[in-house]
Amino acid sequence: MVVLRVIDFETTGMEPPAAEVVEVGYCDLIATEGGNWTVGAPVSWLCGVGAIPPETRAVHHIGMAEVAGLPTFAETRAQLFAS
C-alpha cells in the first residue's frame, strides 16, 4: 500500500528561526490496487507559540487566546509520523 501524507503548516512568520509553527494539518492519500486514490480524514492541531504578529494573524485568523498553554510544535511533531 502506498500512502502519501500531504502536510500544511501555518506559522507566525516567514523567516526561521523567529517564525514558529502555530498550526499543523495533514491528510493521507492512499493508493488502491485499482490505481485510484482514497482521501483520508484530515487531521490538525494548534501549537503554542511565543507571539503571533498582527500581519500573520490576519492571514490565518489564529489568535494567542486559541494557543495559550498548548504544547509547541517541537513537543508535538512526532504526531506527523504516527500511523
N, C-alpha and C positions, 0 to 999 in steps of 0.2 A: 504494500500500500504506500502511495506517495502522499505526503501531507506538506502543503506549502502554507506557512504561517505569515500572514500579512500583518505588519506591526505599524502602529501610528503613535507618535508622541506629540503631546502639547508641552511647551516649555515656557519658561519665564523670559526668554530672550533668544538671540541668535548666536551669541558668542560664548563658547565654553572657555574657561571653567565657571564663569559667572552665571550662565544660564543653567537652570535646574529643570528637571523633568517634573511637571505638575500633574500630568495625566498620561496613562498608558492604555492603549486599546489594541486588541488583536482579534483576528478572525482566521480560522483554519479553512483552507480549501483542500478537499480530499478527492484524489483521483479514484474513479471507479474502474472496474475491469472493462467496461464498455467504452472507455475513453472520455467519459463525461466527468464533470466536477460537481461535488456537493459542497455547499457553503455551510460551515459550522456556525454555531451560535456565537455572536460577538461577546467578547469579554473586555471589561475595562475597570480601571480603578484610579482613584486620585492619590497623589503623593504629597506629603508635607514638604514645604519649601520655606526659605527664609523671607522672601518678599515676592510680590507679583506686581511689576510696574504697570501703571495705567494703560500704556500702549499695548501691552500683551494681553491684559485683561479685556481690552476692547475687542481683541481678535477671538479669544476662546471663551470669554464670559465666565471664567472661573475666578472666584474671589478668595481672599485669605480666610474668610469665615468657613468656607467649604473644606479647606485643607488643614485647618488648625488642629494640631495634635496628631495628625496622621503620620505613619512611618514614611521615610524618604524613599525615593526610587532605589537607592543603594540597598536599603533594607528589604525591598520587595521584588527586586529584579529577577530573582530565582523563579517567580511565578511565570515568567515568559517561557521557561523551559519545562514547565510541568506538562504532563500529557493530558 
